[in-house]
């Protein structure tokens, strides 16, 4: 998750810096489940899996001053 950490470290909203607190292992697990279920359902699960991945990233993004 170093990429997310690097990208968010250089971003700000209204002057407040962002940071990423998630772990790569958790995202990797969610990604693998999404890929496997998408293969089984011929891609239909992507409509549910991708929002879950994006939601996980958003949930693990915080303002630096709220740590």
N, CA, C and O atoms as a Maestro MAE file, in Angstrom:
{
 s_m_m2io_version
 :::
 2.0.0
}

f_m_ct {
 s_m_title
 :::
 protein
 m_atom[268] {
  # First column is atom index #
  i_m_mmod_type
  r_m_x_coord
  r_m_y_coord
  r_m_z_coord
  i_m_residue_number
  s_m_chain_name
  s_m_pdb_residue_name
  s_m_pdb_atom_name
  i_m_atomic_number
  :::
  1 25 0.814 -1.186 0.000 1 A "UNK " " N  " 7
  2 3 0.000 0.000 0.000 1 A "UNK " " CA " 6
  3 2 0.859 1.252 0.000 1 A "UNK " " C  " 6
  4 15 0.384 2.355 0.271 1 A "UNK " " O  " 8
  5 25 2.107 1.062 -0.303 2 A "UNK " " N  " 7
  6 3 2.996 2.214 -0.357 2 A "UNK " " CA " 6
  7 2 2.571 3.199 -1.449 2 A "UNK " " C  " 6
  8 15 2.788 4.403 -1.313 2 A "UNK " " O  " 8
  9 25 1.975 2.701 -2.519 3 A "UNK " " N  " 7
  10 3 1.531 3.602 -3.582 3 A "UNK " " CA " 6
  11 2 0.436 4.518 -3.058 3 A "UNK " " C  " 6
  12 15 0.488 5.729 -3.274 3 A "UNK " " O  " 8
  13 25 -0.554 3.957 -2.372 4 A "UNK " " N  " 7
  14 3 -1.611 4.796 -1.794 4 A "UNK " " CA " 6
  15 2 -1.040 5.773 -0.783 4 A "UNK " " C  " 6
  16 15 -1.440 6.937 -0.756 4 A "UNK " " O  " 8
  17 25 -0.107 5.316 0.054 5 A "UNK " " N  " 7
  18 3 0.507 6.202 1.036 5 A "UNK " " CA " 6
  19 2 1.228 7.349 0.336 5 A "UNK " " C  " 6
  20 15 1.117 8.502 0.750 5 A "UNK " " O  " 8
  21 25 1.960 7.034 -0.713 6 A "UNK " " N  " 7
  22 3 2.699 8.073 -1.433 6 A "UNK " " CA " 6
  23 2 1.749 9.052 -2.115 6 A "UNK " " C  " 6
  24 15 1.937 10.266 -2.026 6 A "UNK " " O  " 8
  25 25 0.737 8.533 -2.790 7 A "UNK " " N  " 7
  26 3 -0.197 9.408 -3.493 7 A "UNK " " CA " 6
  27 2 -0.936 10.327 -2.531 7 A "UNK " " C  " 6
  28 15 -1.080 11.521 -2.792 7 A "UNK " " O  " 8
  29 25 -1.405 9.768 -1.418 8 A "UNK " " N  " 7
  30 3 -2.185 10.575 -0.481 8 A "UNK " " CA " 6
  31 2 -1.314 11.537 0.312 8 A "UNK " " C  " 6
  32 15 -1.791 12.590 0.735 8 A "UNK " " O  " 8
  33 25 -0.060 11.201 0.521 9 A "UNK " " N  " 7
  34 3 0.841 12.091 1.252 9 A "UNK " " CA " 6
  35 2 1.030 13.397 0.482 9 A "UNK " " C  " 6
  36 15 1.334 14.436 1.068 9 A "UNK " " O  " 8
  37 25 0.849 13.332 -0.826 10 A "UNK " " N  " 7
  38 3 1.028 14.518 -1.660 10 A "UNK " " CA " 6
  39 2 -0.288 15.195 -2.021 10 A "UNK " " C  " 6
  40 15 -0.311 16.100 -2.856 10 A "UNK " " O  " 8
  41 25 -1.369 14.772 -1.410 11 A "UNK " " N  " 7
  42 3 -2.682 15.363 -1.667 11 A "UNK " " CA " 6
  43 2 -3.187 16.083 -0.427 11 A "UNK " " C  " 6
  44 15 -2.798 15.761 0.696 11 A "UNK " " O  " 8
  45 25 -4.050 17.051 -0.642 12 A "UNK " " N  " 7
  46 3 -4.676 17.740 0.485 12 A "UNK " " CA " 6
  47 2 -6.074 18.181 0.079 12 A "UNK " " C  " 6
  48 15 -6.360 18.404 -1.097 12 A "UNK " " O  " 8
  49 25 -6.931 18.298 1.075 13 A "UNK " " N  " 7
  50 3 -8.289 18.802 0.891 13 A "UNK " " CA " 6
  51 2 -8.435 19.986 1.831 13 A "UNK " " C  " 6
  52 15 -8.293 19.837 3.045 13 A "UNK " " O  " 8
  53 25 -8.713 21.146 1.287 14 A "UNK " " N  " 7
  54 3 -8.811 22.384 2.062 14 A "UNK " " CA " 6
  55 2 -7.584 22.586 2.949 14 A "UNK " " C  " 6
  56 15 -7.704 23.044 4.085 14 A "UNK " " O  " 8
  57 25 -6.423 22.248 2.437 15 A "UNK " " N  " 7
  58 3 -5.185 22.447 3.171 15 A "UNK " " CA " 6
  59 2 -4.853 21.354 4.172 15 A "UNK " " C  " 6
  60 15 -3.810 21.419 4.823 15 A "UNK " " O  " 8
  61 25 -5.700 20.366 4.311 16 A "UNK " " N  " 7
  62 3 -5.450 19.275 5.259 16 A "UNK " " CA " 6
  63 2 -4.881 18.082 4.504 16 A "UNK " " C  " 6
  64 15 -5.456 17.653 3.504 16 A "UNK " " O  " 8
  65 25 -3.757 17.542 4.970 17 A "UNK " " N  " 7
  66 3 -3.080 16.422 4.325 17 A "UNK " " CA " 6
  67 2 -3.813 15.124 4.613 17 A "UNK " " C  " 6
  68 15 -4.428 14.959 5.666 17 A "UNK " " O  " 8
  69 25 -3.736 14.199 3.649 18 A "UNK " " N  " 7
  70 3 -4.355 12.891 3.778 18 A "UNK " " CA " 6
  71 2 -3.302 11.828 4.041 18 A "UNK " " C  " 6
  72 15 -2.136 11.994 3.684 18 A "UNK " " O  " 8
  73 25 -3.723 10.727 4.671 19 A "UNK " " N  " 7
  74 3 -2.844 9.592 4.884 19 A "UNK " " CA " 6
  75 2 -3.651 8.304 4.720 19 A "UNK " " C  " 6
  76 15 -4.867 8.294 4.909 19 A "UNK " " O  " 8
  77 25 -2.971 7.240 4.373 20 A "UNK " " N  " 7
  78 3 -3.614 5.940 4.179 20 A "UNK " " CA " 6
  79 2 -3.194 5.022 5.311 20 A "UNK " " C  " 6
  80 15 -2.002 4.884 5.584 20 A "UNK " " O  " 8
  81 25 -4.166 4.383 5.982 21 A "UNK " " N  " 7
  82 3 -3.871 3.571 7.160 21 A "UNK " " CA " 6
  83 2 -4.101 2.082 6.943 21 A "UNK " " C  " 6
  84 15 -3.857 1.291 7.854 21 A "UNK " " O  " 8
  85 25 -4.553 1.685 5.784 22 A "UNK " " N  " 7
  86 3 -4.852 0.275 5.528 22 A "UNK " " CA " 6
  87 2 -3.603 -0.553 5.276 22 A "UNK " " C  " 6
  88 15 -2.509 -0.024 5.084 22 A "UNK " " O  " 8
  89 25 -3.797 -1.874 5.282 23 A "UNK " " N  " 7
  90 3 -2.677 -2.774 5.011 23 A "UNK " " CA " 6
  91 2 -2.867 -3.431 3.643 23 A "UNK " " C  " 6
  92 15 -3.988 -3.631 3.176 23 A "UNK " " O  " 8
  93 25 -1.760 -3.752 3.032 24 A "UNK " " N  " 7
  94 3 -1.805 -4.387 1.720 24 A "UNK " " CA " 6
  95 2 -2.433 -5.762 1.762 24 A "UNK " " C  " 6
  96 15 -3.099 -6.171 0.811 24 A "UNK " " O  " 8
  97 25 -2.228 -6.487 2.861 25 A "UNK " " N  " 7
  98 3 -2.776 -7.837 2.985 25 A "UNK " " CA " 6
  99 2 -4.293 -7.853 2.947 25 A "UNK " " C  " 6
  100 15 -4.892 -8.713 2.301 25 A "UNK " " O  " 8
  101 25 -4.912 -6.915 3.629 26 A "UNK " " N  " 7
  102 3 -6.373 -6.852 3.653 26 A "UNK " " CA " 6
  103 2 -6.929 -6.527 2.269 26 A "UNK " " C  " 6
  104 15 -7.912 -7.125 1.831 26 A "UNK " " O  " 8
  105 25 -6.300 -5.584 1.591 27 A "UNK " " N  " 7
  106 3 -6.758 -5.230 0.244 27 A "UNK " " CA " 6
  107 2 -6.530 -6.379 -0.721 27 A "UNK " " C  " 6
  108 15 -7.371 -6.644 -1.579 27 A "UNK " " O  " 8
  109 25 -5.399 -7.066 -0.590 28 A "UNK " " N  " 7
  110 3 -5.106 -8.194 -1.464 28 A "UNK " " CA " 6
  111 2 -6.148 -9.294 -1.304 28 A "UNK " " C  " 6
  112 15 -6.585 -9.881 -2.293 28 A "UNK " " O  " 8
  113 25 -6.550 -9.578 -0.064 29 A "UNK " " N  " 7
  114 3 -7.581 -10.586 0.177 29 A "UNK " " CA " 6
  115 2 -8.904 -10.204 -0.464 29 A "UNK " " C  " 6
  116 15 -9.559 -11.036 -1.091 29 A "UNK " " O  " 8
  117 25 -9.292 -8.966 -0.309 30 A "UNK " " N  " 7
  118 3 -10.534 -8.481 -0.910 30 A "UNK " " CA " 6
  119 2 -10.453 -8.550 -2.432 30 A "UNK " " C  " 6
  120 15 -11.431 -8.898 -3.094 30 A "UNK " " O  " 8
  121 25 -9.288 -8.219 -2.985 31 A "UNK " " N  " 7
  122 3 -9.079 -8.265 -4.425 31 A "UNK " " CA " 6
  123 2 -9.189 -9.704 -4.954 31 A "UNK " " C  " 6
  124 15 -9.834 -9.941 -5.975 31 A "UNK " " O  " 8
  125 25 -8.564 -10.655 -4.264 32 A "UNK " " N  " 7
  126 3 -8.600 -12.057 -4.693 32 A "UNK " " CA " 6
  127 2 -10.029 -12.589 -4.669 32 A "UNK " " C  " 6
  128 15 -10.451 -13.268 -5.605 32 A "UNK " " O  " 8
  129 25 -10.771 -12.290 -3.617 33 A "UNK " " N  " 7
  130 3 -12.172 -12.735 -3.540 33 A "UNK " " CA " 6
  131 2 -12.968 -12.148 -4.693 33 A "UNK " " C  " 6
  132 15 -13.762 -12.851 -5.318 33 A "UNK " " O  " 8
  133 25 -12.764 -10.862 -4.982 34 A "UNK " " N  " 7
  134 3 -13.488 -10.211 -6.076 34 A "UNK " " CA " 6
  135 2 -13.149 -10.855 -7.416 34 A "UNK " " C  " 6
  136 15 -14.039 -11.098 -8.232 34 A "UNK " " O  " 8
  137 25 -11.882 -11.129 -7.644 35 A "UNK " " N  " 7
  138 3 -11.470 -11.749 -8.912 35 A "UNK " " CA " 6
  139 2 -12.062 -13.148 -9.038 35 A "UNK " " C  " 6
  140 15 -12.616 -13.491 -10.083 35 A "UNK " " O  " 8
  141 25 -11.953 -13.951 -7.994 36 A "UNK " " N  " 7
  142 3 -12.475 -15.324 -8.065 36 A "UNK " " CA " 6
  143 2 -13.991 -15.350 -8.283 36 A "UNK " " C  " 6
  144 15 -14.490 -16.100 -9.122 36 A "UNK " " O  " 8
  145 25 -14.711 -14.532 -7.529 37 A "UNK " " N  " 7
  146 3 -16.166 -14.514 -7.705 37 A "UNK " " CA " 6
  147 2 -16.565 -13.932 -9.056 37 A "UNK " " C  " 6
  148 15 -17.594 -14.313 -9.614 37 A "UNK " " O  " 8
  149 25 -15.772 -13.028 -9.578 38 A "UNK " " N  " 7
  150 3 -16.055 -12.476 -10.913 38 A "UNK " " CA " 6
  151 2 -15.834 -13.529 -11.993 38 A "UNK " " C  " 6
  152 15 -16.583 -13.593 -12.968 38 A "UNK " " O  " 8
  153 25 -14.808 -14.349 -11.818 39 A "UNK " " N  " 7
  154 3 -14.574 -15.437 -12.773 39 A "UNK " " CA " 6
  155 2 -15.723 -16.429 -12.730 39 A "UNK " " C  " 6
  156 15 -16.220 -16.855 -13.772 39 A "UNK " " O  " 8
  157 25 -16.143 -16.794 -11.534 40 A "UNK " " N  " 7
  158 3 -17.227 -17.772 -11.376 40 A "UNK " " CA " 6
  159 2 -18.535 -17.243 -11.958 40 A "UNK " " C  " 6
  160 15 -19.294 -18.000 -12.563 40 A "UNK " " O  " 8
  161 25 -18.802 -15.950 -11.782 41 A "UNK " " N  " 7
  162 3 -20.080 -15.382 -12.235 41 A "UNK " " CA " 6
  163 2 -19.967 -14.686 -13.587 41 A "UNK " " C  " 6
  164 15 -20.850 -13.912 -13.956 41 A "UNK " " O  " 8
  165 25 -18.897 -14.951 -14.330 42 A "UNK " " N  " 7
  166 3 -18.678 -14.366 -15.658 42 A "UNK " " CA " 6
  167 2 -18.674 -12.835 -15.609 42 A "UNK " " C  " 6
  168 15 -19.210 -12.181 -16.504 42 A "UNK " " O  " 8
  169 25 -18.068 -12.266 -14.563 43 A "UNK " " N  " 7
  170 3 -17.907 -10.825 -14.459 43 A "UNK " " CA " 6
  171 2 -19.025 -10.082 -13.770 43 A "UNK " " C  " 6
  172 15 -18.902 -8.883 -13.520 43 A "UNK " " O  " 8
  173 25 -20.105 -10.753 -13.460 44 A "UNK " " N  " 7
  174 3 -21.250 -10.073 -12.841 44 A "UNK " " CA " 6
  175 2 -20.895 -9.541 -11.455 44 A "UNK " " C  " 6
  176 15 -21.369 -8.476 -11.060 44 A "UNK " " O  " 8
  177 25 -20.058 -10.281 -10.710 45 A "UNK " " N  " 7
  178 3 -19.722 -9.856 -9.346 45 A "UNK " " CA " 6
  179 2 -18.942 -8.541 -9.316 45 A "UNK " " C  " 6
  180 15 -18.889 -7.885 -8.275 45 A "UNK " " O  " 8
  181 25 -18.343 -8.149 -10.425 46 A "UNK " " N  " 7
  182 3 -17.605 -6.883 -10.446 46 A "UNK " " CA " 6
  183 2 -18.487 -5.695 -10.056 46 A "UNK " " C  " 6
  184 15 -17.990 -4.704 -9.520 46 A "UNK " " O  " 8
  185 25 -19.777 -5.789 -10.319 47 A "UNK " " N  " 7
  186 3 -20.690 -4.703 -9.959 47 A "UNK " " CA " 6
  187 2 -20.799 -4.540 -8.445 47 A "UNK " " C  " 6
  188 15 -21.156 -3.460 -7.975 47 A "UNK " " O  " 8
  189 25 -20.504 -5.577 -7.675 48 A "UNK " " N  " 7
  190 3 -20.509 -5.518 -6.223 48 A "UNK " " CA " 6
  191 2 -19.091 -5.449 -5.663 48 A "UNK " " C  " 6
  192 15 -18.856 -4.786 -4.653 48 A "UNK " " O  " 8
  193 25 -18.158 -6.119 -6.304 49 A "UNK " " N  " 7
  194 3 -16.791 -6.202 -5.803 49 A "UNK " " CA " 6
  195 2 -16.016 -4.908 -5.900 49 A "UNK " " C  " 6
  196 15 -15.340 -4.525 -4.945 49 A "UNK " " O  " 8
  197 25 -16.094 -4.225 -7.023 50 A "UNK " " N  " 7
  198 3 -15.339 -2.984 -7.188 50 A "UNK " " CA " 6
  199 2 -15.790 -1.899 -6.204 50 A "UNK " " C  " 6
  200 15 -14.934 -1.227 -5.627 50 A "UNK " " O  " 8
  201 25 -17.090 -1.699 -5.987 51 A "UNK " " N  " 7
  202 3 -17.480 -0.724 -4.956 51 A "UNK " " CA " 6
  203 2 -16.979 -1.106 -3.566 51 A "UNK " " C  " 6
  204 15 -16.682 -0.227 -2.758 51 A "UNK " " O  " 8
  205 25 -16.882 -2.407 -3.275 52 A "UNK " " N  " 7
  206 3 -16.345 -2.826 -1.977 52 A "UNK " " CA " 6
  207 2 -14.875 -2.456 -1.857 52 A "UNK " " C  " 6
  208 15 -14.436 -1.992 -0.804 52 A "UNK " " O  " 8
  209 25 -14.110 -2.656 -2.924 53 A "UNK " " N  " 7
  210 3 -12.688 -2.307 -2.910 53 A "UNK " " CA " 6
  211 2 -12.513 -0.795 -2.759 53 A "UNK " " C  " 6
  212 15 -11.695 -0.339 -1.959 53 A "UNK " " O  " 8
  213 25 -13.273 -0.029 -3.519 54 A "UNK " " N  " 7
  214 3 -13.183 1.434 -3.440 54 A "UNK " " CA " 6
  215 2 -13.614 1.912 -2.061 54 A "UNK " " C  " 6
  216 15 -12.989 2.807 -1.492 54 A "UNK " " O  " 8
  217 25 -14.681 1.321 -1.517 55 A "UNK " " N  " 7
  218 3 -15.143 1.676 -0.172 55 A "UNK " " CA " 6
  219 2 -14.094 1.376 0.881 55 A "UNK " " C  " 6
  220 15 -13.926 2.148 1.826 55 A "UNK " " O  " 8
  221 25 -13.374 0.249 0.730 56 A "UNK " " N  " 7
  222 3 -12.324 -0.100 1.676 56 A "UNK " " CA " 6
  223 2 -11.208 0.932 1.638 56 A "UNK " " C  " 6
  224 15 -10.686 1.327 2.681 56 A "UNK " " O  " 8
  225 25 -10.846 1.365 0.449 57 A "UNK " " N  " 7
  226 3 -9.793 2.379 0.319 57 A "UNK " " CA " 6
  227 2 -10.237 3.689 0.966 57 A "UNK " " C  " 6
  228 15 -9.459 4.334 1.669 57 A "UNK " " O  " 8
  229 25 -11.483 4.079 0.728 58 A "UNK " " N  " 7
  230 3 -12.002 5.317 1.314 58 A "UNK " " CA " 6
  231 2 -12.051 5.213 2.836 58 A "UNK " " C  " 6
  232 15 -11.696 6.168 3.526 58 A "UNK " " O  " 8
  233 25 -12.484 4.073 3.370 59 A "UNK " " N  " 7
  234 3 -12.552 3.888 4.823 59 A "UNK " " CA " 6
  235 2 -11.176 3.955 5.476 59 A "UNK " " C  " 6
  236 15 -11.069 4.321 6.647 59 A "UNK " " O  " 8
  237 25 -10.139 3.614 4.752 60 A "UNK " " N  " 7
  238 3 -8.787 3.603 5.306 60 A "UNK " " CA " 6
  239 2 -7.989 4.845 4.921 60 A "UNK " " C  " 6
  240 15 -6.763 4.853 5.030 60 A "UNK " " O  " 8
  241 25 -8.662 5.872 4.482 61 A "UNK " " N  " 7
  242 3 -8.036 7.153 4.172 61 A "UNK " " CA " 6
  243 2 -8.505 8.164 5.208 61 A "UNK " " C  " 6
  244 15 -9.704 8.351 5.414 61 A "UNK " " O  " 8
  245 25 -7.547 8.811 5.852 62 A "UNK " " N  " 7
  246 3 -7.877 9.764 6.929 62 A "UNK " " CA " 6
  247 2 -7.074 11.044 6.759 62 A "UNK " " C  " 6
  248 15 -6.110 11.099 5.994 62 A "UNK " " O  " 8
  249 25 -7.488 12.059 7.481 63 A "UNK " " N  " 7
  250 3 -6.703 13.278 7.550 63 A "UNK " " CA " 6
  251 2 -5.565 13.047 8.528 63 A "UNK " " C  " 6
  252 15 -5.750 12.395 9.555 63 A "UNK " " O  " 8
  253 25 -4.389 13.576 8.218 64 A "UNK " " N  " 7
  254 3 -3.228 13.367 9.082 64 A "UNK " " CA " 6
  255 2 -3.410 13.917 10.479 64 A "UNK " " C  " 6
  256 15 -2.892 13.346 11.438 64 A "UNK " " O  " 8
  257 25 -4.134 15.010 10.612 65 A "UNK " " N  " 7
  258 3 -4.276 15.633 11.932 65 A "UNK " " CA " 6
  259 2 -5.329 14.954 12.804 65 A "UNK " " C  " 6
  260 15 -5.565 15.399 13.927 65 A "UNK " " O  " 8
  261 25 -5.970 13.884 12.317 66 A "UNK " " N  " 7
  262 3 -6.960 13.156 13.105 66 A "UNK " " CA " 6
  263 2 -6.425 11.846 13.662 66 A "UNK " " C  " 6
  264 15 -7.191 11.056 14.214 66 A "UNK " " O  " 8
  265 25 -5.138 11.600 13.531 67 A "UNK " " N  " 7
  266 3 -4.544 10.345 13.987 67 A "UNK " " CA " 6
  267 2 -4.541 10.279 15.432 67 A "UNK " " C  " 6
  268 15 -4.079 9.292 16.005 67 A "UNK " " O  " 8
  :::
 }
 m_bond[267] {
  # First column is bond index #
  i_m_from
  i_m_to
  i_m_order
  :::
  1 1 2 1
  2 2 3 1
  3 3 4 2
  4 3 5 1
  5 5 6 1
  6 6 7 1
  7 7 8 2
  8 7 9 1
  9 9 10 1
  10 10 11 1
  11 11 12 2
  12 11 13 1
  13 13 14 1
  14 14 15 1
  15 15 16 2
  16 15 17 1
  17 17 18 1
  18 18 19 1
  19 19 20 2
  20 19 21 1
  21 21 22 1
  22 22 23 1
  23 23 24 2
  24 23 25 1
  25 25 26 1
  26 26 27 1
  27 27 28 2
  28 27 29 1
  29 29 30 1
  30 30 31 1
  31 31 32 2
  32 31 33 1
  33 33 34 1
  34 34 35 1
  35 35 36 2
  36 35 37 1
  37 37 38 1
  38 38 39 1
  39 39 40 2
  40 39 41 1
  41 41 42 1
  42 42 43 1
  43 43 44 2
  44 43 45 1
  45 45 46 1
  46 46 47 1
  47 47 48 2
  48 47 49 1
  49 49 50 1
  50 50 51 1
  51 51 52 2
  52 51 53 1
  53 53 54 1
  54 54 55 1
  55 55 56 2
  56 55 57 1
  57 57 58 1
  58 58 59 1
  59 59 60 2
  60 59 61 1
  61 61 62 1
  62 62 63 1
  63 63 64 2
  64 63 65 1
  65 65 66 1
  66 66 67 1
  67 67 68 2
  68 67 69 1
  69 69 70 1
  70 70 71 1
  71 71 72 2
  72 71 73 1
  73 73 74 1
  74 74 75 1
  75 75 76 2
  76 75 77 1
  77 77 78 1
  78 78 79 1
  79 79 80 2
  80 79 81 1
  81 81 82 1
  82 82 83 1
  83 83 84 2
  84 83 85 1
  85 85 86 1
  86 86 87 1
  87 87 88 2
  88 87 89 1
  89 89 90 1
  90 90 91 1
  91 91 92 2
  92 91 93 1
  93 93 94 1
  94 94 95 1
  95 95 96 2
  96 95 97 1
  97 97 98 1
  98 98 99 1
  99 99 100 2
  100 99 101 1
  101 101 102 1
  102 102 103 1
  103 103 104 2
  104 103 105 1
  105 105 106 1
  106 106 107 1
  107 107 108 2
  108 107 109 1
  109 109 110 1
  110 110 111 1
  111 111 112 2
  112 111 113 1
  113 113 114 1
  114 114 115 1
  115 115 116 2
  116 115 117 1
  117 117 118 1
  118 118 119 1
  119 119 120 2
  120 119 121 1
  121 121 122 1
  122 122 123 1
  123 123 124 2
  124 123 125 1
  125 125 126 1
  126 126 127 1
  127 127 128 2
  128 127 129 1
  129 129 130 1
  130 130 131 1
  131 131 132 2
  132 131 133 1
  133 133 134 1
  134 134 135 1
  135 135 136 2
  136 135 137 1
  137 137 138 1
  138 138 139 1
  139 139 140 2
  140 139 141 1
  141 141 142 1
  142 142 143 1
  143 143 144 2
  144 143 145 1
  145 145 146 1
  146 146 147 1
  147 147 148 2
  148 147 149 1
  149 149 150 1
  150 150 151 1
  151 151 152 2
  152 151 153 1
  153 153 154 1
  154 154 155 1
  155 155 156 2
  156 155 157 1
  157 157 158 1
  158 158 159 1
  159 159 160 2
  160 159 161 1
  161 161 162 1
  162 162 163 1
  163 163 164 2
  164 163 165 1
  165 165 166 1
  166 166 167 1
  167 167 168 2
  168 167 169 1
  169 169 170 1
  170 170 171 1
  171 171 172 2
  172 171 173 1
  173 173 174 1
  174 174 175 1
  175 175 176 2
  176 175 177 1
  177 177 178 1
  178 178 179 1
  179 179 180 2
  180 179 181 1
  181 181 182 1
  182 182 183 1
  183 183 184 2
  184 183 185 1
  185 185 186 1
  186 186 187 1
  187 187 188 2
  188 187 189 1
  189 189 190 1
  190 190 191 1
  191 191 192 2
  192 191 193 1
  193 193 194 1
  194 194 195 1
  195 195 196 2
  196 195 197 1
  197 197 198 1
  198 198 199 1
  199 199 200 2
  200 199 201 1
  201 201 202 1
  202 202 203 1
  203 203 204 2
  204 203 205 1
  205 205 206 1
  206 206 207 1
  207 207 208 2
  208 207 209 1
  209 209 210 1
  210 210 211 1
  211 211 212 2
  212 211 213 1
  213 213 214 1
  214 214 215 1
  215 215 216 2
  216 215 217 1
  217 217 218 1
  218 218 219 1
  219 219 220 2
  220 219 221 1
  221 221 222 1
  222 222 223 1
  223 223 224 2
  224 223 225 1
  225 225 226 1
  226 226 227 1
  227 227 228 2
  228 227 229 1
  229 229 230 1
  230 230 231 1
  231 231 232 2
  232 231 233 1
  233 233 234 1
  234 234 235 1
  235 235 236 2
  236 235 237 1
  237 237 238 1
  238 238 239 1
  239 239 240 2
  240 239 241 1
  241 241 242 1
  242 242 243 1
  243 243 244 2
  244 243 245 1
  245 245 246 1
  246 246 247 1
  247 247 248 2
  248 247 249 1
  249 249 250 1
  250 250 251 1
  251 251 252 2
  252 251 253 1
  253 253 254 1
  254 254 255 1
  255 255 256 2
  256 255 257 1
  257 257 258 1
  258 258 259 1
  259 259 260 2
  260 259 261 1
  261 261 262 1
  262 262 263 1
  263 263 264 2
  264 263 265 1
  265 265 266 1
  266 266 267 1
  267 267 268 2
  :::
 }
}
